[in-house]
Amino acid sequence: MGAAHIWNATEVAGEASGGSGGGGAIPSSPLAVDTSLSLPEMSPRVVELCKDLFAEWSKLDDSRFAVETVSGGITNLLLKVSVKEESGNVESVTVRLYGPNTEDVIDRERELHAIKYLSAAGFGAKLLAVFGNGMVQSFINARTLTPEDMRKPKLAAEIAKQLHKFHQVEIPGCKEPQLWNDIFKFFEKASDLKFDDNEKQRKYEAISFKEIHDELLELKELTCLLNAPVVFAHNDLLCGNLMLNDEEGKLHFIDFEYGSYNYRGYDIGNHFNEYAGYECDYSLYPSKDEQYHFFGHYLMPEKPQEVSDKDLEALYIETNTYMLAAHLFWALWGLIQAKMSPIDFDYMEYFFLRYNEFKRQKLSSISLARSYLTGS
């Protein structure tokens, strides 16, 4: 199909089937779908893929399939495929196509390993099949949240409750926090780039990587003193990865591609950064009162009003220190994407937005953490 393969689908399907608790092999196909095609060009290839993956659909006429775009993210293209079966029932699945070169910033096998356990715990869509450059999952009938939704008190409380539950999930394998491993890998890649575009290269050469490296070391040393709990973290809890069925009032966490064991405060701080929305308006970062509302429902979902001031303050310090690490993580991610991604998005500008916000927030957040640690 003229698209790059990011894994051996047969091998990863076998790994995903083992220990999933689902009882049965996950279908796989070596086919891949070119994400650069328009939807009309892509649709026949997606239909061919679905027929190859699911035996019950293999003999159906192409006219029984309908393909539509659900969302086009920076690292994924999500398609809804609806199929009118012989019985007359209409079944829908989500086909998730990975963007080109995303394996430079995402560990796809780590993601796939986690999905089966998260699905068993009630998070995200069920994994149905894998193919050359993506996966097929059950369709979630819900809408994605907006940045404005996330700060509504009722929804913020529900996100906090769900995140508390998410952080209880046990994923077999390495349980070491991955933040600093991942961020220094990003640093190594981001500090060794060369751009063909002269303007991008000029901006890139103005970046002080020594300064960034020093910032990383200082922040790592400080955060280690906080003794933050290590949990399995989502690490990318922006509005586009939160879905709500308004009729049922059911909230869904989706897209675990950055998921790993990590520090609790990092996951929450990263989520709070996303209140800024797609325009990166960091004046929308939640106030202390808004954060305490979230923390109460996170720490004691059934009795949020009974959380002590001491526990609220500790999580406030932890979150607003790790929030700085999230800015550095996504700033470096942006530089790598500026080089690797074919998507029409100003990733270089995104780097400067995140790094400048880090520098703006750094003094107050670090001073607060040091005062807390010294009891002054």
CORQUI-V123938 format. One record per residue. N is the residue number from 1. PSI is psi as a letter, one per 40 degrees, with the letter a starting at -180 (* if undefined). Layout:
BEGIN
N_PSI, N_PSI
END
This chain:
BEGIN
1_e, 2_f, 3_i, 4_h, 5_h, 6_e, 7_i, 8_h, 9_d, 10_d, 11_d, 12_d, 13_d, 14_d, 15_d, 16_d, 17_d, 18_h, 19_e, 20_e, 21_e, 22_e, 23_g, 24_i, 25_i, 26_h, 27_i, 28_i, 29_i, 30_e, 31_i, 32_i, 33_h, 34_h, 35_e, 36_e, 37_i, 38_i, 39_d, 40_d, 41_d, 42_d, 43_d, 44_d, 45_d, 46_d, 47_d, 48_d, 49_d, 50_d, 51_d, 52_d, 53_d, 54_h, 55_d, 56_e, 57_e, 58_d, 59_e, 60_i, 61_i, 62_d, 63_e, 64_e, 65_h, 66_h, 67_h, 68_i, 69_h, 70_d, 71_i, 72_g, 73_a, 74_d, 75_e, 76_i, 77_h, 78_h, 79_i, 80_h, 81_h, 82_h, 83_h, 84_h, 85_i, 86_d, 87_e, 88_e, 89_i, 90_h, 91_i, 92_i, 93_i, 94_h, 95_h, 96_h, 97_h, 98_i, 99_i, 100_i, 101_e, 102_e, 103_e, 104_d, 105_e, 106_h, 107_g, 108_d, 109_d, 110_d, 111_d, 112_d, 113_d, 114_d, 115_d, 116_d, 117_d, 118_d, 119_d, 120_d, 121_e, 122_e, 123_h, 124_a, 125_i, 126_h, 127_h, 128_d, 129_i, 130_i, 131_a, 132_d, 133_f, 134_a, 135_i, 136_h, 137_i, 138_i, 139_h, 140_h, 141_g, 142_i, 143_i, 144_i, 145_i, 146_i, 147_d, 148_d, 149_d, 150_d, 151_e, 152_h, 153_d, 154_d, 155_d, 156_d, 157_d, 158_d, 159_d, 160_d, 161_d, 162_d, 163_d, 164_d, 165_d, 166_d, 167_e, 168_e, 169_h, 170_h, 171_h, 172_i, 173_a, 174_h, 175_e, 176_h, 177_h, 178_e, 179_d, 180_d, 181_d, 182_d, 183_d, 184_d, 185_d, 186_d, 187_d, 188_d, 189_d, 190_d, 191_e, 192_f, 193_i, 194_h, 195_h, 196_d, 197_h, 198_d, 199_d, 200_d, 201_d, 202_d, 203_d, 204_d, 205_e, 206_e, 207_h, 208_h, 209_d, 210_d, 211_d, 212_d, 213_d, 214_d, 215_d, 216_d, 217_d, 218_d, 219_d, 220_d, 221_d, 222_d, 223_d, 224_d, 225_e, 226_e, 227_f, 228_h, 229_i, 230_h, 231_i, 232_h, 233_i, 234_d, 235_e, 236_f, 237_g, 238_i, 239_d, 240_e, 241_e, 242_h, 243_i, 244_h, 245_h, 246_d, 247_d, 248_e, 249_f, 250_h, 251_h, 252_h, 253_h, 254_i, 255_g, 256_f, 257_d, 258_e, 259_i, 260_i, 261_h, 262_i, 263_h, 264_d, 265_d, 266_d, 267_d, 268_d, 269_d, 270_d, 271_d, 272_d, 273_d, 274_e, 275_d, 276_e, 277_a, 278_e, 279_e, 280_f, 281_g, 282_e, 283_e, 284_e, 285_h, 286_i, 287_i, 288_d, 289_d, 290_d, 291_d, 292_d, 293_d, 294_d, 295_d, 296_d, 297_d, 298_d, 299_d, 300_g, 301_d, 302_d, 303_g, 304_d, 305_e, 306_e, 307_h, 308_i, 309_d, 310_d, 311_d, 312_d, 313_d, 314_d, 315_d, 316_d, 317_d, 318_d, 319_d, 320_e, 321_d, 322_d, 323_d, 324_d, 325_d, 326_d, 327_d, 328_d, 329_d, 330_d, 331_d, 332_d, 333_d, 334_d, 335_d, 336_d, 337_d, 338_d, 339_d, 340_d, 341_h, 342_e, 343_i, 344_g, 345_i, 346_g, 347_d, 348_d, 349_d, 350_d, 351_d, 352_d, 353_d, 354_d, 355_d, 356_d, 357_d, 358_d, 359_d, 360_d, 361_e, 362_d, 363_d, 364_d, 365_d, 366_d, 367_d, 368_d, 369_d, 370_d, 371_d, 372_d, 373_d, 374_e, 375_e, 376_*
END
